[in-house]
Amino acid sequence: MHEQGRSVTWFAVQLCCTRPNVYKIFHKENIDIHLLWRISCILQHDFFQDLSDSIPTNSHSE
């Protein structure tokens, strides 16, 4: 969000919630898939790909 020069207020409007709720989202350890999808669409960034890329892969076939 900051890399795009977006404010918390802008993000809250896009997400249809209040600034305090945005800060609550920022501090959550987990969010649901639908919320992550909405955030990905708003920020035009594929957070699902980021998560997928962070999964360790086993290079050995069993």
PyMOL Python script that loads the backbone (N, CA, C, O; Angstrom):
from pymol import cmd

cmd.read_pdbstr("""\
ATOM      1  N   MET A   1       0.825  -1.170   0.000  1.00  0.00           N
ATOM      2  CA  MET A   1       0.000   0.000   0.000  1.00  0.00           C
ATOM      3  C   MET A   1       0.882   1.250   0.000  1.00  0.00           C
ATOM      4  O   MET A   1       0.657   2.173  -0.784  1.00  0.00           O
ATOM      5  N   HIS A   2       1.881   1.277   0.878  1.00  0.00           N
ATOM      6  CA  HIS A   2       2.752   2.445   0.945  1.00  0.00           C
ATOM      7  C   HIS A   2       3.603   2.583  -0.310  1.00  0.00           C
ATOM      8  O   HIS A   2       3.895   3.697  -0.744  1.00  0.00           O
ATOM      9  N   GLU A   3       4.005   1.450  -0.897  1.00  0.00           N
ATOM     10  CA  GLU A   3       4.786   1.492  -2.141  1.00  0.00           C
ATOM     11  C   GLU A   3       3.997   2.139  -3.274  1.00  0.00           C
ATOM     12  O   GLU A   3       4.580   2.720  -4.189  1.00  0.00           O
ATOM     13  N   GLN A   4       2.676   2.039  -3.213  1.00  0.00           N
ATOM     14  CA  GLN A   4       1.809   2.631  -4.227  1.00  0.00           C
ATOM     15  C   GLN A   4       1.427   4.066  -3.875  1.00  0.00           C
ATOM     16  O   GLN A   4       0.705   4.716  -4.631  1.00  0.00           O
ATOM     17  N   GLY A   5       1.901   4.562  -2.742  1.00  0.00           N
ATOM     18  CA  GLY A   5       1.566   5.913  -2.310  1.00  0.00           C
ATOM     19  C   GLY A   5       0.133   6.045  -1.824  1.00  0.00           C
ATOM     20  O   GLY A   5      -0.448   7.130  -1.868  1.00  0.00           O
ATOM     21  N   ARG A   6      -0.433   4.939  -1.361  1.00  0.00           N
ATOM     22  CA  ARG A   6      -1.826   4.928  -0.887  1.00  0.00           C
ATOM     23  C   ARG A   6      -1.876   5.148   0.616  1.00  0.00           C
ATOM     24  O   ARG A   6      -1.007   4.675   1.348  1.00  0.00           O
ATOM     25  N   SER A   7      -2.886   5.859   1.070  1.00  0.00           N
ATOM     26  CA  SER A   7      -3.055   6.111   2.497  1.00  0.00           C
ATOM     27  C   SER A   7      -3.993   5.073   3.114  1.00  0.00           C
ATOM     28  O   SER A   7      -4.714   4.361   2.415  1.00  0.00           O
ATOM     29  N   VAL A   8      -3.959   5.012   4.421  1.00  0.00           N
ATOM     30  CA  VAL A   8      -4.876   4.128   5.142  1.00  0.00           C
ATOM     31  C   VAL A   8      -6.312   4.576   4.893  1.00  0.00           C
ATOM     32  O   VAL A   8      -7.211   3.745   4.768  1.00  0.00           O
ATOM     33  N   THR A   9      -6.525   5.875   4.823  1.00  0.00           N
ATOM     34  CA  THR A   9      -7.867   6.395   4.555  1.00  0.00           C
ATOM     35  C   THR A   9      -8.359   5.935   3.190  1.00  0.00           C
ATOM     36  O   THR A   9      -9.499   5.489   3.058  1.00  0.00           O
ATOM     37  N   TRP A  10      -7.507   6.039   2.175  1.00  0.00           N
ATOM     38  CA  TRP A  10      -7.871   5.569   0.828  1.00  0.00           C
ATOM     39  C   TRP A  10      -8.226   4.083   0.872  1.00  0.00           C
ATOM     40  O   TRP A  10      -9.238   3.658   0.317  1.00  0.00           O
ATOM     41  N   PHE A  11      -7.381   3.308   1.536  1.00  0.00           N
ATOM     42  CA  PHE A  11      -7.597   1.864   1.622  1.00  0.00           C
ATOM     43  C   PHE A  11      -8.906   1.546   2.325  1.00  0.00           C
ATOM     44  O   PHE A  11      -9.642   0.658   1.895  1.00  0.00           O
ATOM     45  N   ALA A  12      -9.202   2.263   3.401  1.00  0.00           N
ATOM     46  CA  ALA A  12     -10.448   2.045   4.142  1.00  0.00           C
ATOM     47  C   ALA A  12     -11.659   2.318   3.255  1.00  0.00           C
ATOM     48  O   ALA A  12     -12.634   1.567   3.288  1.00  0.00           O
ATOM     49  N   VAL A  13     -11.601   3.375   2.473  1.00  0.00           N
ATOM     50  CA  VAL A  13     -12.712   3.688   1.559  1.00  0.00           C
ATOM     51  C   VAL A  13     -12.874   2.572   0.525  1.00  0.00           C
ATOM     52  O   VAL A  13     -13.994   2.140   0.251  1.00  0.00           O
ATOM     53  N   GLN A  14     -11.776   2.109  -0.044  1.00  0.00           N
ATOM     54  CA  GLN A  14     -11.831   1.049  -1.039  1.00  0.00           C
ATOM     55  C   GLN A  14     -12.377  -0.246  -0.461  1.00  0.00           C
ATOM     56  O   GLN A  14     -13.085  -0.990  -1.140  1.00  0.00           O
ATOM     57  N   LEU A  15     -12.044  -0.511   0.793  1.00  0.00           N
ATOM     58  CA  LEU A  15     -12.458  -1.738   1.467  1.00  0.00           C
ATOM     59  C   LEU A  15     -13.845  -1.605   2.101  1.00  0.00           C
ATOM     60  O   LEU A  15     -14.394  -2.573   2.627  1.00  0.00           O
ATOM     61  N   CYS A  16     -14.401  -0.396   2.043  1.00  0.00           N
ATOM     62  CA  CYS A  16     -15.720  -0.100   2.631  1.00  0.00           C
ATOM     63  C   CYS A  16     -15.736  -0.344   4.135  1.00  0.00           C
ATOM     64  O   CYS A  16     -16.650  -0.975   4.665  1.00  0.00           O
ATOM     65  N   CYS A  17     -14.724   0.159   4.805  1.00  0.00           N
ATOM     66  CA  CYS A  17     -14.686   0.058   6.258  1.00  0.00           C
ATOM     67  C   CYS A  17     -14.040   1.320   6.812  1.00  0.00           C
ATOM     68  O   CYS A  17     -13.729   2.243   6.060  1.00  0.00           O
ATOM     69  N   THR A  18     -13.841   1.360   8.107  1.00  0.00           N
ATOM     70  CA  THR A  18     -13.264   2.527   8.751  1.00  0.00           C
ATOM     71  C   THR A  18     -11.758   2.361   8.918  1.00  0.00           C
ATOM     72  O   THR A  18     -11.228   1.254   8.834  1.00  0.00           O
ATOM     73  N   ARG A  19     -11.079   3.485   9.157  1.00  0.00           N
ATOM     74  CA  ARG A  19      -9.636   3.428   9.417  1.00  0.00           C
ATOM     75  C   ARG A  19      -9.299   2.518  10.598  1.00  0.00           C
ATOM     76  O   ARG A  19      -8.372   1.714  10.501  1.00  0.00           O
ATOM     77  N   PRO A  20     -10.036   2.624  11.719  1.00  0.00           N
ATOM     78  CA  PRO A  20      -9.721   1.719  12.831  1.00  0.00           C
ATOM     79  C   PRO A  20      -9.841   0.236  12.446  1.00  0.00           C
ATOM     80  O   PRO A  20      -9.068  -0.596  12.920  1.00  0.00           O
ATOM     81  N   ASN A  21     -10.812  -0.084  11.589  1.00  0.00           N
ATOM     82  CA  ASN A  21     -10.945  -1.481  11.148  1.00  0.00           C
ATOM     83  C   ASN A  21      -9.770  -1.902  10.271  1.00  0.00           C
ATOM     84  O   ASN A  21      -9.337  -3.053  10.331  1.00  0.00           O
ATOM     85  N   VAL A  22      -9.253  -0.988   9.461  1.00  0.00           N
ATOM     86  CA  VAL A  22      -8.073  -1.305   8.650  1.00  0.00           C
ATOM     87  C   VAL A  22      -6.896  -1.632   9.563  1.00  0.00           C
ATOM     88  O   VAL A  22      -6.182  -2.607   9.332  1.00  0.00           O
ATOM     89  N   TYR A  23      -6.694  -0.825  10.594  1.00  0.00           N
ATOM     90  CA  TYR A  23      -5.601  -1.100  11.529  1.00  0.00           C
ATOM     91  C   TYR A  23      -5.803  -2.429  12.252  1.00  0.00           C
ATOM     92  O   TYR A  23      -4.833  -3.127  12.547  1.00  0.00           O
ATOM     93  N   LYS A  24      -7.050  -2.782  12.538  1.00  0.00           N
ATOM     94  CA  LYS A  24      -7.325  -4.094  13.141  1.00  0.00           C
ATOM     95  C   LYS A  24      -6.922  -5.211  12.179  1.00  0.00           C
ATOM     96  O   LYS A  24      -6.347  -6.217  12.596  1.00  0.00           O
ATOM     97  N   ILE A  25      -7.222  -5.034  10.893  1.00  0.00           N
ATOM     98  CA  ILE A  25      -6.832  -6.034   9.891  1.00  0.00           C
ATOM     99  C   ILE A  25      -5.311  -6.162   9.857  1.00  0.00           C
ATOM    100  O   ILE A  25      -4.781  -7.271   9.810  1.00  0.00           O
ATOM    101  N   PHE A  26      -4.609  -5.026   9.882  1.00  0.00           N
ATOM    102  CA  PHE A  26      -3.145  -5.037   9.852  1.00  0.00           C
ATOM    103  C   PHE A  26      -2.555  -5.821  11.017  1.00  0.00           C
ATOM    104  O   PHE A  26      -1.503  -6.444  10.878  1.00  0.00           O
ATOM    105  N   HIS A  27      -3.221  -5.794  12.155  1.00  0.00           N
ATOM    106  CA  HIS A  27      -2.682  -6.452  13.342  1.00  0.00           C
ATOM    107  C   HIS A  27      -3.150  -7.894  13.529  1.00  0.00           C
ATOM    108  O   HIS A  27      -2.687  -8.586  14.436  1.00  0.00           O
ATOM    109  N   LYS A  28      -4.064  -8.346  12.674  1.00  0.00           N
ATOM    110  CA  LYS A  28      -4.531  -9.727  12.788  1.00  0.00           C
ATOM    111  C   LYS A  28      -3.440 -10.685  12.333  1.00  0.00           C
ATOM    112  O   LYS A  28      -2.670 -10.395  11.417  1.00  0.00           O
ATOM    113  N   GLU A  29      -3.396 -11.829  12.996  1.00  0.00           N
ATOM    114  CA  GLU A  29      -2.456 -12.867  12.580  1.00  0.00           C
ATOM    115  C   GLU A  29      -2.978 -13.589  11.336  1.00  0.00           C
ATOM    116  O   GLU A  29      -2.197 -14.031  10.494  1.00  0.00           O
ATOM    117  N   ASN A  30      -4.309 -13.704  11.229  1.00  0.00           N
ATOM    118  CA  ASN A  30      -4.937 -14.405  10.109  1.00  0.00           C
ATOM    119  C   ASN A  30      -6.111 -13.595   9.588  1.00  0.00           C
ATOM    120  O   ASN A  30      -6.800 -12.913  10.347  1.00  0.00           O
ATOM    121  N   ILE A  31      -6.331 -13.679   8.276  1.00  0.00           N
ATOM    122  CA  ILE A  31      -7.541 -13.109   7.680  1.00  0.00           C
ATOM    123  C   ILE A  31      -8.147 -14.160   6.765  1.00  0.00           C
ATOM    124  O   ILE A  31      -7.456 -15.078   6.324  1.00  0.00           O
ATOM    125  N   ASP A  32      -9.440 -14.028   6.479  1.00  0.00           N
ATOM    126  CA  ASP A  32     -10.077 -15.038   5.641  1.00  0.00           C
ATOM    127  C   ASP A  32      -9.738 -14.816   4.164  1.00  0.00           C
ATOM    128  O   ASP A  32      -9.279 -13.743   3.770  1.00  0.00           O
ATOM    129  N   ILE A  33      -9.969 -15.827   3.380  1.00  0.00           N
ATOM    130  CA  ILE A  33      -9.606 -15.827   1.971  1.00  0.00           C
ATOM    131  C   ILE A  33     -10.329 -14.731   1.194  1.00  0.00           C
ATOM    132  O   ILE A  33      -9.737 -14.087   0.328  1.00  0.00           O
ATOM    133  N   HIS A  34     -11.586 -14.522   1.499  1.00  0.00           N
ATOM    134  CA  HIS A  34     -12.342 -13.502   0.772  1.00  0.00           C
ATOM    135  C   HIS A  34     -11.765 -12.110   1.025  1.00  0.00           C
ATOM    136  O   HIS A  34     -11.666 -11.300   0.103  1.00  0.00           O
ATOM    137  N   LEU A  35     -11.384 -11.832   2.271  1.00  0.00           N
ATOM    138  CA  LEU A  35     -10.778 -10.548   2.577  1.00  0.00           C
ATOM    139  C   LEU A  35      -9.439 -10.403   1.861  1.00  0.00           C
ATOM    140  O   LEU A  35      -9.137  -9.336   1.325  1.00  0.00           O
ATOM    141  N   LEU A  36      -8.642 -11.454   1.847  1.00  0.00           N
ATOM    142  CA  LEU A  36      -7.362 -11.410   1.134  1.00  0.00           C
ATOM    143  C   LEU A  36      -7.580 -11.176  -0.354  1.00  0.00           C
ATOM    144  O   LEU A  36      -6.825 -10.438  -0.986  1.00  0.00           O
ATOM    145  N   TRP A  37      -8.606 -11.799  -0.914  1.00  0.00           N
ATOM    146  CA  TRP A  37      -8.932 -11.597  -2.332  1.00  0.00           C
ATOM    147  C   TRP A  37      -9.306 -10.135  -2.589  1.00  0.00           C
ATOM    148  O   TRP A  37      -8.847  -9.533  -3.559  1.00  0.00           O
ATOM    149  N   ARG A  38     -10.144  -9.569  -1.710  1.00  0.00           N
ATOM    150  CA  ARG A  38     -10.546  -8.166  -1.867  1.00  0.00           C
ATOM    151  C   ARG A  38      -9.340  -7.238  -1.787  1.00  0.00           C
ATOM    152  O   ARG A  38      -9.213  -6.309  -2.585  1.00  0.00           O
ATOM    153  N   ILE A  39      -8.457  -7.490  -0.826  1.00  0.00           N
ATOM    154  CA  ILE A  39      -7.254  -6.676  -0.680  1.00  0.00           C
ATOM    155  C   ILE A  39      -6.366  -6.811  -1.910  1.00  0.00           C
ATOM    156  O   ILE A  39      -5.816  -5.819  -2.388  1.00  0.00           O
ATOM    157  N   SER A  40      -6.223  -8.028  -2.424  1.00  0.00           N
ATOM    158  CA  SER A  40      -5.434  -8.258  -3.637  1.00  0.00           C
ATOM    159  C   SER A  40      -5.994  -7.468  -4.811  1.00  0.00           C
ATOM    160  O   SER A  40      -5.237  -6.872  -5.578  1.00  0.00           O
ATOM    161  N   CYS A  41      -7.305  -7.461  -4.954  1.00  0.00           N
ATOM    162  CA  CYS A  41      -7.942  -6.711  -6.047  1.00  0.00           C
ATOM    163  C   CYS A  41      -7.745  -5.211  -5.872  1.00  0.00           C
ATOM    164  O   CYS A  41      -7.421  -4.510  -6.831  1.00  0.00           O
ATOM    165  N   ILE A  42      -7.936  -4.723  -4.668  1.00  0.00           N
ATOM    166  CA  ILE A  42      -7.802  -3.292  -4.403  1.00  0.00           C
ATOM    167  C   ILE A  42      -6.382  -2.817  -4.672  1.00  0.00           C
ATOM    168  O   ILE A  42      -6.184  -1.774  -5.295  1.00  0.00           O
ATOM    169  N   LEU A  43      -5.399  -3.568  -4.209  1.00  0.00           N
ATOM    170  CA  LEU A  43      -4.011  -3.164  -4.355  1.00  0.00           C
ATOM    171  C   LEU A  43      -3.378  -3.678  -5.646  1.00  0.00           C
ATOM    172  O   LEU A  43      -2.218  -3.385  -5.937  1.00  0.00           O
ATOM    173  N   GLN A  44      -4.142  -4.438  -6.409  1.00  0.00           N
ATOM    174  CA  GLN A  44      -3.658  -5.017  -7.668  1.00  0.00           C
ATOM    175  C   GLN A  44      -2.334  -5.760  -7.447  1.00  0.00           C
ATOM    176  O   GLN A  44      -1.350  -5.564  -8.160  1.00  0.00           O
ATOM    177  N   HIS A  45      -2.361  -6.614  -6.433  1.00  0.00           N
ATOM    178  CA  HIS A  45      -1.194  -7.439  -6.094  1.00  0.00           C
ATOM    179  C   HIS A  45      -1.688  -8.827  -5.710  1.00  0.00           C
ATOM    180  O   HIS A  45      -2.635  -8.958  -4.935  1.00  0.00           O
ATOM    181  N   ASP A  46      -1.060  -9.848  -6.243  1.00  0.00           N
ATOM    182  CA  ASP A  46      -1.481 -11.224  -5.996  1.00  0.00           C
ATOM    183  C   ASP A  46      -0.831 -11.767  -4.721  1.00  0.00           C
ATOM    184  O   ASP A  46       0.236 -12.380  -4.761  1.00  0.00           O
ATOM    185  N   PHE A  47      -1.499 -11.527  -3.593  1.00  0.00           N
ATOM    186  CA  PHE A  47      -0.976 -12.027  -2.328  1.00  0.00           C
ATOM    187  C   PHE A  47      -1.051 -13.549  -2.247  1.00  0.00           C
ATOM    188  O   PHE A  47      -0.302 -14.166  -1.489  1.00  0.00           O
ATOM    189  N   PHE A  48      -1.936 -14.152  -3.013  1.00  0.00           N
ATOM    190  CA  PHE A  48      -2.018 -15.611  -3.059  1.00  0.00           C
ATOM    191  C   PHE A  48      -0.740 -16.188  -3.659  1.00  0.00           C
ATOM    192  O   PHE A  48      -0.251 -17.223  -3.204  1.00  0.00           O
ATOM    193  N   GLN A  49      -0.199 -15.526  -4.674  1.00  0.00           N
ATOM    194  CA  GLN A  49       1.062 -15.981  -5.274  1.00  0.00           C
ATOM    195  C   GLN A  49       2.200 -15.831  -4.268  1.00  0.00           C
ATOM    196  O   GLN A  49       3.071 -16.697  -4.181  1.00  0.00           O
ATOM    197  N   ASP A  50       2.197 -14.733  -3.509  1.00  0.00           N
ATOM    198  CA  ASP A  50       3.215 -14.557  -2.471  1.00  0.00           C
ATOM    199  C   ASP A  50       3.175 -15.707  -1.478  1.00  0.00           C
ATOM    200  O   ASP A  50       4.215 -16.236  -1.086  1.00  0.00           O
ATOM    201  N   LEU A  51       1.961 -16.092  -1.071  1.00  0.00           N
ATOM    202  CA  LEU A  51       1.823 -17.208  -0.134  1.00  0.00           C
ATOM    203  C   LEU A  51       2.296 -18.508  -0.761  1.00  0.00           C
ATOM    204  O   LEU A  51       2.998 -19.294  -0.125  1.00  0.00           O
ATOM    205  N   SER A  52       1.913 -18.727  -1.998  1.00  0.00           N
ATOM    206  CA  SER A  52       2.313 -19.941  -2.703  1.00  0.00           C
ATOM    207  C   SER A  52       3.832 -20.021  -2.837  1.00  0.00           C
ATOM    208  O   SER A  52       4.425 -21.085  -2.662  1.00  0.00           O
ATOM    209  N   ASP A  53       4.446 -18.895  -3.146  1.00  0.00           N
ATOM    210  CA  ASP A  53       5.906 -18.870  -3.299  1.00  0.00           C
ATOM    211  C   ASP A  53       6.636 -19.148  -1.994  1.00  0.00           C
ATOM    212  O   ASP A  53       7.795 -19.564  -2.007  1.00  0.00           O
ATOM    213  N   SER A  54       5.967 -18.920  -0.866  1.00  0.00           N
ATOM    214  CA  SER A  54       6.617 -19.119   0.425  1.00  0.00           C
ATOM    215  C   SER A  54       6.519 -20.558   0.923  1.00  0.00           C
ATOM    216  O   SER A  54       7.098 -20.891   1.957  1.00  0.00           O
ATOM    217  N   ILE A  55       5.798 -21.410   0.208  1.00  0.00           N
ATOM    218  CA  ILE A  55       5.654 -22.809   0.607  1.00  0.00           C
ATOM    219  C   ILE A  55       6.901 -23.568   0.159  1.00  0.00           C
ATOM    220  O   ILE A  55       7.234 -23.589  -1.026  1.00  0.00           O
ATOM    221  N   PRO A  56       7.591 -24.192   1.124  1.00  0.00           N
ATOM    222  CA  PRO A  56       8.787 -24.950   0.748  1.00  0.00           C
ATOM    223  C   PRO A  56       8.394 -26.156  -0.120  1.00  0.00           C
ATOM    224  O   PRO A  56       7.407 -26.840   0.149  1.00  0.00           O
ATOM    225  N   THR A  57       9.168 -26.386  -1.131  1.00  0.00           N
ATOM    226  CA  THR A  57       8.922 -27.532  -1.994  1.00  0.00           C
ATOM    227  C   THR A  57      10.021 -28.552  -1.801  1.00  0.00           C
ATOM    228  O   THR A  57      11.186 -28.211  -1.593  1.00  0.00           O
ATOM    229  N   ASN A  58       9.632 -29.798  -1.872  1.00  0.00           N
ATOM    230  CA  ASN A  58      10.586 -30.898  -1.745  1.00  0.00           C
ATOM    231  C   ASN A  58      11.076 -31.253  -3.137  1.00  0.00           C
ATOM    232  O   ASN A  58      10.282 -31.641  -3.994  1.00  0.00           O
ATOM    233  N   SER A  59      12.361 -31.125  -3.369  1.00  0.00           N
ATOM    234  CA  SER A  59      12.915 -31.395  -4.703  1.00  0.00           C
ATOM    235  C   SER A  59      13.155 -32.878  -4.962  1.00  0.00           C
ATOM    236  O   SER A  59      13.516 -33.270  -6.072  1.00  0.00           O
ATOM    237  N   HIS A  60      12.953 -33.708  -3.927  1.00  0.00           N
ATOM    238  CA  HIS A  60      13.165 -35.149  -4.076  1.00  0.00           C
ATOM    239  C   HIS A  60      11.840 -35.848  -4.328  1.00  0.00           C
ATOM    240  O   HIS A  60      10.867 -35.615  -3.610  1.00  0.00           O
ATOM    241  N   SER A  61      11.794 -36.697  -5.333  1.00  0.00           N
ATOM    242  CA  SER A  61      10.599 -37.501  -5.593  1.00  0.00           C
ATOM    243  C   SER A  61      10.616 -38.711  -4.684  1.00  0.00           C
ATOM    244  O   SER A  61      11.677 -39.275  -4.416  1.00  0.00           O
ATOM    245  N   GLU A  62       9.463 -39.109  -4.214  1.00  0.00           N
ATOM    246  CA  GLU A  62       9.400 -40.297  -3.343  1.00  0.00           C
ATOM    247  C   GLU A  62       8.835 -41.463  -4.103  1.00  0.00           C
ATOM    248  O   GLU A  62       8.701 -42.554  -3.549  1.00  0.00           O
TER     249      GLU A  62
END
""", "prot")
cmd.dss("prot")
cmd.show_as("cartoon", "prot")
cmd.util.cbc("prot")
cmd.orient("prot")
